[in-house]
């Protein structure tokens, strides 16, 4: 971000409005508007030629391939426009989806180009951008040059009597030499002050003009909303698959290292007790008693594992009782408030539960808090889970911690994770999920 529009640096005594006319961003945007006119002339002329030639040749077979080739050329010019916007406006626009022929060969490619909405949107940009480029070029160049010229008027007023045989800028005249001229010292400084106002307003005028270009480039030269949504869904599907694989690995690891190992040891102990039953009944009884304790521990581990997969209380009684049971096992006091008139879809309910579970685990392990709250409510078509604590703060979702994985999991179902955790606390984490009842 350019310093002209960024927050004022600490210690800087020059206001943003004064620095803006000299900033690199302002001059890059002005250069973009200046170059838009010749670029739009090329694109507009090319588009008109393509349409005219293609339409004129439609009575023959040549019209279709000529039109397809012209549309492909338009896509090439669009890539130049995206590069220009990227370099001068810092506008990152992804390349649209490429042409994908359904059949091999030239005819398949021609059909794909003609059926591609991207091709026609590039042609529409070439036609619509021309009148706008003419207006923005004339307005920005006039506004900007007049502002600087008036600001510097006291420096070049001498050219009027020296070369034009008049005392200064003529405001009005009767054609016979009489009129009103800006030639006194006060009038010159008033003119310069007017130029200063135009110069100070120039960056914001230029920025407003380039906003229209940003909208046109993003809307007509970028990928379609449907293609963008497909990419997002593909990414979300990958997150879901990775999350499911990680959960399966965790379950396998917990079974192997916990209950499975304990049950193997239990089987060995019972085998030894069976062998000692006839020879040493008392030792066998002690071993059976120890095995009984191992069975209880193994059952508890299996219950905890099943609760981590999907707690029965969540299925039977819903989110409120499940979160209350979860809060009861937290190491800090937790107040739970659930305001839902009916239950959401099982998948959303499960994600909300495990989101609260992971956030409360973070409170227990890292926050050093003395209390926490969990609030759940529905607003419009969203389910909101808010977890707060009075701990030390400093939690960040972008530092590779569990919050980053949690944000990805929520994103896979069009959810959102918002973390507000200043150093020193308190911490507030909001998870939003789509309501699917």
FIROVEX-223355 format. One record per residue (C-alpha): residue in three letters; x, y, z. Coordinates in steps of 0.25 Angstrom, whole numbers, plus 2048, in hexadecimal, padded with zeros to 3 digits. Layout:
BEGIN
+--------+------+-------+-----+
: residu : east : north :  up :
+--------+------+-------+-----+
:    ALA :    X :     Y :   Z :
...
+--------+------+-------+-----+
This chain:
BEGIN
+--------+------+-------+-----+
: residu : east : north :  up :
+--------+------+-------+-----+
:    UNK :  800 :   800 : 800 :
:    UNK :  805 :   80E : 7FC :
:    UNK :  809 :   817 : 808 :
:    UNK :  7FF :   822 : 802 :
:    UNK :  7F3 :   81A : 806 :
:    UNK :  7F9 :   811 : 811 :
:    UNK :  7F8 :   815 : 820 :
:    UNK :  801 :   821 : 823 :
:    UNK :  80F :   81B : 828 :
:    UNK :  812 :   81E : 837 :
:    UNK :  81A :   82A : 838 :
:    UNK :  816 :   830 : 82A :
:    UNK :  812 :   83E : 82B :
:    UNK :  80D :   840 : 81C :
:    UNK :  7FE :   83D : 81B :
:    UNK :  7F9 :   833 : 811 :
:    UNK :  7F2 :   83D : 809 :
:    UNK :  7FF :   845 : 806 :
:    UNK :  807 :   838 : 803 :
:    UNK :  7FD :   832 : 7FA :
:    UNK :  800 :   83B : 7ED :
:    UNK :  80F :   837 : 7EE :
:    UNK :  80D :   828 : 7F1 :
:    UNK :  810 :   81D : 7E7 :
:    UNK :  802 :   817 : 7E8 :
:    UNK :  7FC :   824 : 7E3 :
:    UNK :  805 :   825 : 7D7 :
:    UNK :  804 :   816 : 7D4 :
:    UNK :  7F5 :   818 : 7D3 :
:    UNK :  7F6 :   824 : 7CB :
:    UNK :  7FF :   81D : 7C1 :
:    UNK :  7F5 :   812 : 7C0 :
:    UNK :  7EA :   81C : 7BC :
:    UNK :  7F4 :   822 : 7B3 :
:    UNK :  7F7 :   815 : 7AC :
:    UNK :  7E8 :   810 : 7AC :
:    UNK :  7E5 :   819 : 7A0 :
:    UNK :  7EF :   813 : 796 :
:    UNK :  7EC :   805 : 79B :
:    UNK :  7DD :   807 : 79A :
:    UNK :  7DF :   80C : 78C :
:    UNK :  7E6 :   800 : 788 :
:    UNK :  7DC :   7F6 : 78F :
:    UNK :  7D0 :   7FE : 78A :
:    UNK :  7D5 :   7FE : 77B :
:    UNK :  7D9 :   7F0 : 77C :
:    UNK :  7CB :   7EC : 782 :
:    UNK :  7C4 :   7F3 : 777 :
:    UNK :  7CC :   7ED : 76C :
:    UNK :  7CA :   7DF : 771 :
:    UNK :  7BB :   7E1 : 773 :
:    UNK :  7BA :   7E7 : 765 :
:    UNK :  7C3 :   7DE : 75E :
:    UNK :  7BD :   7D1 : 765 :
:    UNK :  7AF :   7D6 : 762 :
:    UNK :  7B2 :   7D9 : 754 :
:    UNK :  7B8 :   7CC : 751 :
:    UNK :  7AD :   7C4 : 758 :
:    UNK :  7A6 :   7C2 : 74A :
:    UNK :  7B3 :   7B9 : 748 :
:    UNK :  7B9 :   7AF : 750 :
:    UNK :  7C5 :   7B8 : 753 :
:    UNK :  7BC :   7C1 : 75C :
:    UNK :  7BC :   7B7 : 768 :
:    UNK :  7CB :   7B4 : 769 :
:    UNK :  7CE :   7C3 : 767 :
:    UNK :  7C5 :   7C7 : 772 :
:    UNK :  7CB :   7BC : 77B :
:    UNK :  7D9 :   7C1 : 778 :
:    UNK :  7D5 :   7CF : 77B :
:    UNK :  7CF :   7CB : 788 :
:    UNK :  7DC :   7C4 : 78C :
:    UNK :  7E4 :   7D0 : 788 :
:    UNK :  7DB :   7D8 : 792 :
:    UNK :  7DF :   7CF : 79D :
:    UNK :  7ED :   7D2 : 79A :
:    UNK :  7EB :   7E1 : 79B :
:    UNK :  7E3 :   7DE : 7A8 :
:    UNK :  7EF :   7D7 : 7AE :
:    UNK :  7F7 :   7E4 : 7AB :
:    UNK :  7EC :   7EC : 7B2 :
:    UNK :  7ED :   7E3 : 7BE :
:    UNK :  7FC :   7E5 : 7BE :
:    UNK :  7FB :   7F4 : 7BD :
:    UNK :  7F1 :   7F4 : 7C9 :
:    UNK :  7FA :   7EB : 7D1 :
:    UNK :  806 :   7F4 : 7CF :
:    UNK :  800 :   802 : 7D0 :
:    UNK :  7F3 :   800 : 7D9 :
:    UNK :  7F9 :   7F4 : 7E1 :
:    UNK :  7EC :   7ED : 7DD :
:    UNK :  7EE :   7DE : 7DE :
:    UNK :  7E4 :   7D7 : 7D4 :
:    UNK :  7E5 :   7C8 : 7D1 :
:    UNK :  7E6 :   7C4 : 7C3 :
:    UNK :  7D9 :   7BE : 7BE :
:    UNK :  7D7 :   7B0 : 7BB :
:    UNK :  7DE :   7AC : 7AE :
:    UNK :  7D6 :   7A7 : 7A2 :
:    UNK :  7D4 :   798 : 7A4 :
:    UNK :  7CF :   791 : 796 :
:    UNK :  7C5 :   786 : 798 :
:    UNK :  7CA :   780 : 78B :
:    UNK :  7D9 :   77F : 786 :
:    UNK :  7DC :   787 : 77A :
:    UNK :  7DA :   795 : 774 :
:    UNK :  7CB :   794 : 774 :
:    UNK :  7CA :   790 : 782 :
:    UNK :  7D3 :   79C : 786 :
:    UNK :  7CA :   7A6 : 77E :
:    UNK :  7BE :   7A0 : 784 :
:    UNK :  7C4 :   7A2 : 792 :
:    UNK :  7C8 :   7B0 : 790 :
:    UNK :  7BB :   7B4 : 78A :
:    UNK :  7B3 :   7AE : 796 :
:    UNK :  7BD :   7B3 : 7A1 :
:    UNK :  7B6 :   7BF : 7A9 :
:    UNK :  7C5 :   7C4 : 7AC :
:    UNK :  7C7 :   7C7 : 79D :
:    UNK :  7BA :   7CF : 79C :
:    UNK :  7BD :   7D6 : 7A9 :
:    UNK :  7CA :   7DA : 7A3 :
:    UNK :  7C4 :   7E0 : 797 :
:    UNK :  7BA :   7E7 : 79F :
:    UNK :  7C5 :   7ED : 7A7 :
:    UNK :  7CB :   7F2 : 79A :
:    UNK :  7BE :   7F9 : 796 :
:    UNK :  7BB :   7FF : 7A4 :
:    UNK :  7C8 :   804 : 7A8 :
:    UNK :  7CB :   80D : 79C :
:    UNK :  7C0 :   818 : 7A0 :
:    UNK :  7C4 :   817 : 7AF :
:    UNK :  7D3 :   818 : 7AB :
:    UNK :  7D1 :   825 : 7A3 :
:    UNK :  7C9 :   82B : 7AE :
:    UNK :  7D3 :   827 : 7B9 :
:    UNK :  7DF :   82B : 7B1 :
:    UNK :  7D9 :   839 : 7AD :
:    UNK :  7D4 :   83C : 7BB :
:    UNK :  7E1 :   837 : 7C3 :
:    UNK :  7EB :   83E : 7BA :
:    UNK :  7E3 :   84B : 7BA :
:    UNK :  7E1 :   84B : 7C9 :
:    UNK :  7EF :   847 : 7CC :
:    UNK :  7F6 :   850 : 7C3 :
:    UNK :  7ED :   85C : 7C5 :
:    UNK :  7EF :   85A : 7D4 :
:    UNK :  7FF :   85A : 7D3 :
:    UNK :  7FF :   865 : 7C9 :
:    UNK :  7F6 :   86E : 7D2 :
:    UNK :  7FF :   86B : 7DE :
:    UNK :  80B :   86F : 7D7 :
:    UNK :  805 :   87C : 7D1 :
:    UNK :  80D :   886 : 7D8 :
:    UNK :  819 :   87F : 7D2 :
:    UNK :  815 :   880 : 7C4 :
:    UNK :  80C :   88C : 7C3 :
:    UNK :  817 :   894 : 7BD :
:    UNK :  815 :   88D : 7B0 :
:    UNK :  808 :   894 : 7AD :
:    UNK :  80E :   8A2 : 7AC :
:    UNK :  81B :   89D : 7A6 :
:    UNK :  815 :   895 : 79B :
:    UNK :  806 :   897 : 79A :
:    UNK :  805 :   8A6 : 79D :
:    UNK :  7FB :   8A5 : 7A8 :
:    UNK :  7FD :   8A6 : 7B7 :
:    UNK :  7F9 :   899 : 7BB :
:    UNK :  7EE :   88E : 7BA :
:    UNK :  7E1 :   895 : 7B4 :
:    UNK :  7D5 :   891 : 7BB :
:    UNK :  7CC :   899 : 7B2 :
:    UNK :  7CD :   8A4 : 7A7 :
:    UNK :  7C5 :   8AC : 79C :
:    UNK :  7CE :   8A8 : 791 :
:    UNK :  7D5 :   8B6 : 790 :
:    UNK :  7DF :   8B4 : 79A :
:    UNK :  7D7 :   8B8 : 7A6 :
:    UNK :  7D4 :   8AD : 7B1 :
:    UNK :  7D7 :   8A7 : 7BE :
:    UNK :  7E5 :   8A1 : 7C0 :
:    UNK :  7EB :   89A : 7CC :
:    UNK :  7F8 :   8A2 : 7CD :
:    UNK :  7F8 :   8A8 : 7DB :
:    UNK :  800 :   8A1 : 7E6 :
:    UNK :  7F3 :   89E : 7EE :
:    UNK :  7ED :   898 : 7E1 :
:    UNK :  7F9 :   890 : 7DE :
:    UNK :  7F9 :   88A : 7EC :
:    UNK :  7EA :   887 : 7EC :
:    UNK :  7EC :   880 : 7DE :
:    UNK :  7F8 :   878 : 7E4 :
:    UNK :  7EF :   875 : 7F0 :
:    UNK :  7E4 :   870 : 7E7 :
:    UNK :  7EE :   867 : 7E0 :
:    UNK :  7F3 :   862 : 7EE :
:    UNK :  7E5 :   85D : 7F1 :
:    UNK :  7E4 :   856 : 7E3 :
:    UNK :  7F1 :   84F : 7E5 :
:    UNK :  7ED :   84B : 7F3 :
:    UNK :  7E0 :   845 : 7EE :
:    UNK :  7E7 :   83F : 7E2 :
:    UNK :  7EB :   832 : 7E8 :
:    UNK :  7DD :   82F : 7ED :
:    UNK :  7D7 :   832 : 7E0 :
:    UNK :  7E1 :   829 : 7D9 :
:    UNK :  7DE :   81E : 7E3 :
:    UNK :  7CF :   81F : 7E0 :
:    UNK :  7D1 :   81E : 7D1 :
:    UNK :  7DA :   812 : 7D3 :
:    UNK :  7D0 :   80B : 7DC :
:    UNK :  7C7 :   80A : 7CF :
:    UNK :  7D2 :   804 : 7C8 :
:    UNK :  7D5 :   7FA : 7D3 :
:    UNK :  7C6 :   7F6 : 7D3 :
:    UNK :  7C6 :   7F4 : 7C4 :
:    UNK :  7D3 :   7EC : 7C3 :
:    UNK :  7CF :   7E3 : 7CF :
:    UNK :  7C1 :   7E1 : 7CA :
:    UNK :  7C4 :   7DF : 7BB :
:    UNK :  7D2 :   7DA : 7BA :
:    UNK :  7D3 :   7D1 : 7C6 :
:    UNK :  7CD :   7C3 : 7C8 :
:    UNK :  7BE :   7C2 : 7C9 :
:    UNK :  7B8 :   7C1 : 7D7 :
:    UNK :  7B4 :   7B2 : 7D3 :
:    UNK :  7C2 :   7AE : 7D0 :
:    UNK :  7C7 :   7B5 : 7DD :
:    UNK :  7BD :   7AE : 7E5 :
:    UNK :  7C1 :   7A1 : 7DE :
:    UNK :  7D0 :   7A3 : 7E2 :
:    UNK :  7CB :   7A7 : 7F1 :
:    UNK :  7C3 :   79A : 7F1 :
:    UNK :  7CF :   792 : 7EC :
:    UNK :  7D8 :   798 : 7F7 :
:    UNK :  7CD :   795 : 802 :
:    UNK :  7CC :   787 : 7FD :
:    UNK :  7DA :   785 : 7FF :
:    UNK :  7DA :   78B : 80D :
:    UNK :  7CE :   781 : 810 :
:    UNK :  7D6 :   775 : 80B :
:    UNK :  7E3 :   779 : 812 :
:    UNK :  7DB :   77C : 81F :
:    UNK :  7D4 :   76E : 81E :
:    UNK :  7E1 :   767 : 81C :
:    UNK :  7E8 :   76E : 828 :
:    UNK :  7DC :   76A : 830 :
:    UNK :  7DD :   75C : 82C :
:    UNK :  7EC :   75C : 82F :
:    UNK :  7E9 :   762 : 83D :
:    UNK :  7DF :   757 : 840 :
:    UNK :  7E8 :   74C : 83B :
:    UNK :  7F4 :   752 : 843 :
:    UNK :  7EB :   753 : 850 :
:    UNK :  7E6 :   745 : 84E :
:    UNK :  7F4 :   740 : 84C :
:    UNK :  7FB :   747 : 857 :
:    UNK :  7EF :   747 : 861 :
:    UNK :  7E4 :   73D : 862 :
:    UNK :  7EA :   733 : 858 :
:    UNK :  7F7 :   732 : 860 :
:    UNK :  7F0 :   731 : 86D :
:    UNK :  7E7 :   726 : 868 :
:    UNK :  7F3 :   71E : 863 :
:    UNK :  7F9 :   720 : 871 :
:    UNK :  7EC :   71B : 877 :
:    UNK :  7EC :   70F : 86F :
:    UNK :  7FA :   70B : 873 :
:    UNK :  7F7 :   70D : 882 :
:    UNK :  7EA :   705 : 881 :
:    UNK :  7F2 :   6FA : 87A :
:    UNK :  7FC :   6FA : 885 :
:    UNK :  7F1 :   6FA : 890 :
:    UNK :  7EB :   6EE : 889 :
:    UNK :  7F8 :   6E6 : 88A :
:    UNK :  7FA :   6EA : 899 :
:    UNK :  7EB :   6E7 : 89C :
:    UNK :  7EE :   6D9 : 8A0 :
:    UNK :  7FC :   6DB : 8A6 :
:    UNK :  7FB :   6E8 : 8AD :
:    UNK :  7EC :   6ED : 8AF :
:    UNK :  7F0 :   6F9 : 8B7 :
:    UNK :  7F9 :   6FE : 8AC :
:    UNK :  7EF :   6FB : 8A1 :
:    UNK :  7E5 :   703 : 8A9 :
:    UNK :  7EE :   70F : 8AA :
:    UNK :  7F1 :   70E : 89B :
:    UNK :  7E2 :   70E : 898 :
:    UNK :  7DF :   71A : 8A1 :
:    UNK :  7EA :   721 : 89A :
:    UNK :  7E4 :   71D : 88D :
:    UNK :  7D7 :   722 : 891 :
:    UNK :  7DD :   730 : 894 :
:    UNK :  7E3 :   730 : 886 :
:    UNK :  7D5 :   72D : 880 :
:    UNK :  7CF :   739 : 887 :
:    UNK :  7DB :   742 : 881 :
:    UNK :  7D9 :   73C : 873 :
:    UNK :  7CA :   73E : 874 :
:    UNK :  7CD :   74D : 878 :
:    UNK :  7D7 :   74F : 86D :
:    UNK :  7CD :   749 : 863 :
:    UNK :  7C2 :   752 : 868 :
:    UNK :  7CB :   75E : 866 :
:    UNK :  7CF :   75A : 858 :
:    UNK :  7C0 :   758 : 855 :
:    UNK :  7BD :   766 : 85A :
:    UNK :  7C8 :   76B : 852 :
:    UNK :  7C2 :   765 : 845 :
:    UNK :  7B3 :   769 : 848 :
:    UNK :  7AE :   76A : 856 :
:    UNK :  7A1 :   763 : 859 :
:    UNK :  79B :   76E : 861 :
:    UNK :  79C :   777 : 854 :
:    UNK :  794 :   76D : 84C :
:    UNK :  78A :   76B : 857 :
:    UNK :  788 :   778 : 85D :
:    UNK :  78E :   783 : 854 :
:    UNK :  798 :   78E : 855 :
:    UNK :  794 :   794 : 862 :
:    UNK :  796 :   788 : 86B :
:    UNK :  7A2 :   783 : 863 :
:    UNK :  7A9 :   790 : 866 :
:    UNK :  7A5 :   790 : 874 :
:    UNK :  7AC :   783 : 876 :
:    UNK :  7B8 :   788 : 86E :
:    UNK :  7B9 :   794 : 878 :
:    UNK :  7B8 :   78B : 884 :
:    UNK :  7C5 :   784 : 880 :
:    UNK :  7CD :   791 : 87D :
:    UNK :  7D8 :   795 : 887 :
:    UNK :  7D2 :   7A3 : 889 :
:    UNK :  7C4 :   7A7 : 88C :
:    UNK :  7BB :   7A8 : 87F :
:    UNK :  7AE :   7AF : 87E :
:    UNK :  7A6 :   7A9 : 872 :
:    UNK :  79A :   7B1 : 86C :
:    UNK :  793 :   7AA : 860 :
:    UNK :  787 :   7B2 : 85A :
:    UNK :  782 :   7A9 : 84E :
:    UNK :  773 :   7A7 : 84B :
:    UNK :  776 :   79A : 844 :
:    UNK :  782 :   791 : 840 :
:    UNK :  78A :   794 : 834 :
:    UNK :  78F :   789 : 82A :
:    UNK :  797 :   77E : 831 :
:    UNK :  7A3 :   781 : 829 :
:    UNK :  7A3 :   790 : 82D :
:    UNK :  79F :   78C : 83B :
:    UNK :  7AB :   783 : 83C :
:    UNK :  7B5 :   78E : 836 :
:    UNK :  7B0 :   798 : 840 :
:    UNK :  7B2 :   78E : 84C :
:    UNK :  7C0 :   78A : 848 :
:    UNK :  7C3 :   799 : 845 :
:    UNK :  7BF :   79C : 853 :
:    UNK :  7C7 :   790 : 859 :
:    UNK :  7D4 :   794 : 852 :
:    UNK :  7D2 :   7A3 : 856 :
:    UNK :  7D0 :   79E : 865 :
:    UNK :  7DC :   795 : 864 :
:    UNK :  7E4 :   7A1 : 860 :
:    UNK :  7DF :   7A9 : 86C :
:    UNK :  7E3 :   79D : 875 :
:    UNK :  7F1 :   79B : 86F :
:    UNK :  7F6 :   7A9 : 86B :
:    UNK :  7ED :   7B5 : 870 :
:    UNK :  7F0 :   7B5 : 87F :
:    UNK :  7E2 :   7B9 : 881 :
:    UNK :  7D9 :   7B9 : 88D :
:    UNK :  7CC :   7B8 : 886 :
:    UNK :  7C6 :   7B6 : 878 :
:    UNK :  7B8 :   7B8 : 872 :
:    UNK :  7B2 :   7B0 : 866 :
:    UNK :  7A6 :   7B7 : 85F :
:    UNK :  79E :   7B1 : 853 :
:    UNK :  793 :   7B8 : 84C :
:    UNK :  78D :   7B9 : 83E :
:    UNK :  78D :   7C6 : 836 :
:    UNK :  786 :   7C6 : 828 :
:    UNK :  78C :   7B9 : 821 :
:    UNK :  798 :   7B8 : 829 :
:    UNK :  79C :   7B0 : 836 :
:    UNK :  7A5 :   7B8 : 83F :
:    UNK :  7AE :   7B2 : 84A :
:    UNK :  7B5 :   7BC : 852 :
:    UNK :  7C0 :   7B7 : 85C :
:    UNK :  7C7 :   7C2 : 865 :
:    UNK :  7D1 :   7C1 : 871 :
:    UNK :  7D8 :   7CA : 87A :
:    UNK :  7E6 :   7C4 : 877 :
:    UNK :  7F3 :   7CA : 872 :
:    UNK :  7EF :   7CC : 864 :
:    UNK :  7F8 :   7CC : 858 :
:    UNK :  7F1 :   7C1 : 850 :
:    UNK :  7F3 :   7C2 : 841 :
:    UNK :  7EC :   7BA : 836 :
:    UNK :  7F7 :   7BC : 82C :
:    UNK :  803 :   7B7 : 834 :
:    UNK :  802 :   7A8 : 830 :
:    UNK :  7FA :   7A4 : 83D :
:    UNK :  7EE :   79C : 83F :
:    UNK :  7E6 :   7A9 : 83C :
:    UNK :  7EA :   7A9 : 82E :
:    UNK :  7E6 :   79A : 82C :
:    UNK :  7D9 :   79E : 833 :
:    UNK :  7D7 :   7AA : 829 :
:    UNK :  7D9 :   7A0 : 81D :
:    UNK :  7CF :   796 : 823 :
:    UNK :  7C4 :   7A1 : 824 :
:    UNK :  7C8 :   7A7 : 816 :
:    UNK :  7C5 :   799 : 810 :
:    UNK :  7B6 :   79B : 814 :
:    UNK :  7B6 :   7AA : 810 :
:    UNK :  7B8 :   7AE : 81F :
:    UNK :  7C1 :   7B9 : 825 :
:    UNK :  7CA :   7BA : 831 :
:    UNK :  7CD :   7C8 : 837 :
:    UNK :  7D7 :   7C9 : 842 :
:    UNK :  7D9 :   7D5 : 84B :
:    UNK :  7E4 :   7D3 : 854 :
:    UNK :  7ED :   7DF : 858 :
:    UNK :  7F9 :   7DC : 861 :
:    UNK :  7F5 :   7DC : 86F :
:    UNK :  7E7 :   7D7 : 86C :
:    UNK :  7DB :   7D5 : 86C :
:    UNK :  7D9 :   7CC : 860 :
:    UNK :  7CD :   7CB : 858 :
:    UNK :  7CB :   7C0 : 84D :
:    UNK :  7BF :   7C1 : 844 :
:    UNK :  7BB :   7B5 : 83B :
:    UNK :  7B1 :   7B7 : 830 :
:    UNK :  7AA :   7AB : 829 :
:    UNK :  79F :   7AB : 81F :
:    UNK :  792 :   7A7 : 825 :
:    UNK :  78D :   79A : 81E :
:    UNK :  781 :   795 : 826 :
+--------+------+-------+-----+
